[in-house]
Amino acid sequence: MKIERRFIAEEVRIEGDEGKLKITGHAAKFDSWSRDLGGFREKISKGAFKKAIKEDDVRALFNHDPNMVLGRTKAGTLALSEDKEGLYMEIDPPGTQLGRDLIELIERGDISQQSFSFTVEKEEWAYPKDKPAERTLEEVRLYDVSPVTFPAYEDTDVTVALRSMEENKPPESEDEGAGAEDRPKARPKLTQSRHREFKNRIG
């Protein structure tokens, strides 16, 4: 299954004492509708991350780059939890140049937003009339959480969701999907010879 990404305009912060700083913040928020993502909008249900937090070996990356590792749940350097707001993360950054630089960039306000990568286990679709389709994420698997420079959606970020939207769309009603045999037939056009014959008849 193809990985999707979503971004959140939620401030990422530095917390702790000078000798033990942590990168914290929410990587996702519950029950908050996204903007129109190209024909649909979506929200995340409470509990959607519960299974992933328990079972998945999630990484913390910078800009989703696997070469820029900041932490990992299996190593105890990334802690994830659900609170009343959403998916909360706490990263124990490495004492590397990357870790030091990222702390500096966050403290300066140059890096302030986050993203997460996931695949869908359970979802629900609704199709309100004359409105974008609505997707509710009920259970997801997590791959990484990531402070990001540009929290902008790429076309590939929603391709999987658009495919799922089409696959789950209910069939058209009989009135909307009436076959050609049910529709009024168009009157046949008069050929040139038939047109002359018709004119002769009426004078």
N, C-alpha and C positions, 0 to 999 in steps of 0.2 A: 504494500500500500504506500502511496506517495506521501511524503511529509509535507505538511502545511505550516505556514508561519503567520502569526498575528502580532501586531504591535500595540503598545499601550502608552498613552501620553501621561504616564505616572512617574513621578520623580524618583530616581534611584538616589540613594543616600549613602553617606559614610557615617558609621556609628562606632562607638567604643573608645577606649583609651588610646593614647599615642602609640603604645607598644603592641596593641592588639586591635587593629581597625578591621571592620567588616563592611562589606557592601550589602546593603539591604534594600528592600522595597517589594512592591507587588508586581509580578510578571503578568498577571491577568486579574480581571475583576468579574465578579458574578453579576448576573441579571442586569447587565448594561448593554443595550442594543448598540451595535456598531453602526457606522455610517453605511450607506448603500455601497456594497462591494462589487457592483456590476450586475445588478439584477436580483440581489438578495442582501439581506442583513442578518446578523447573527448575534446570539448571546450565549453565555456559558452558565449552566445550571450549577447550583451548590452541590458539592460532592463529585463533580466531574473529574477531579484530580485525585480522589481518595485512593483508588486502586494503583494509579501510577506512582504516587508517593510511597506506597508500601512495597511495590514490586520492581519499578523501573530504576535502572542505573543511569541517572540523569547527569549531564555535564553542565557546567557554567562556562560559557564561552564569551569572547568579545566579538561582537558583530557576526555571530554564528560561524566563526572561523575555527575549525578543529585544530588548527595550529596555535591558537591562542587560548589555551585552557586556563581557567581561573579556579575551578573547583569541580568536585565530583561527589555525588551522594555516597557511593560505595567507599570512598576514601575518608568520608566524614568532613570534607572541606566545603560541602554544599548541603545546606539544610533546607528542606521544603516543607511547608505546612499549609493547610487551609484554615483561614479565619473567616470572620463574618463578611469580609470584603472580597476575598478572592485567594489567589495563589501567592503566598508570601515566601520570599526567598531570603536566605542569609548566606553570603559567600565569605569564606575565610581565604582572602586572596594570597597568592604565593609571594614570597619575598624575592621575586624576580624583577627585572626591569619592566616587564609588562605589568605586573601587579602594582609596582610603585607608580608607574606612569598613569595607570587607570585611576588609582586613588587621587592623584593630583588633578587629572582631568575632571573627575566627578566633583571634587571640592571646588574647583574653579567654575563649575557650571557648564563646561564644554560638552560633557556627556551627561544626559539627564533622563533618558527614556529607555524602555526595555521591550523585549520581544520574547516569544517562546515558540519552539518547534514541536509539532505533535502529529499524531494520526488519530483518526476517529474510530472508536469502538461502538458507540451508540449515539444516535442523533435523531431528531424529529424535525420534520418539515411541515410548514403551514403555507398556504397559498391564498392570502387574502385578496379579494377582488380589487383590481386597479391599484395595487400596491406591490412593492417588491416582496418576493418570497421571504419567509422567515425560517431561519435554521437555529435550532437549539442544540448545543453540544451537551450531551448528558454523561458521556464517559470518554476520556481520551487517554492515549499513551503519550508520555513525555519523552523528548529526546534531549533538549537543552533549553536553558534559560539564558538570556543574553542582554547585557547592556549594549545599546546600539548608538551609532553616530547619527544615522538617518532612519527614523521609524516610518518608512514609506512603503506602501504596498506595491509589489511587483505583480505583473499579470500572472506569473506562475504561482503566486501565493494563494490564489483563489481558483485555479483551474480545477483542482480536485473537487472543491465544493460546488462549482458550477455543474460538473458532470453528475455529482450526486443529486443536485437539484432537479436535473432533467430526468434522471432515473426514477426518482421518487414522486414525480409529478403525477397526480391522478389523471386517468383518461378523461377526455372531453365528454361532456354530456351528449345525449342523443341529438338534442336540438342543435348543439354547437358542431357536432361532427356528422351531420346528416350526409349520406352518400349522394352521389350525383343522381341516382335514380329517384331520390326523394325531392330534388329541387325542381322548380318550374323549368320547363324546357324552353329554350330561346326559339322565337319564331324564325323559320328558315328565310334566308335572303332570296329575293327574286333574281333569277338569272336574267341575262339580257333578253333572251327569246321569250321567256315567260312574262317579262315586263312589257314587251310589245304586245303580246297576246292579251294581257290584262288591260292595256290602254285601248286596244281595238274594241274590247267588249263594252267599255264604258263610254265609247264614242270618240 
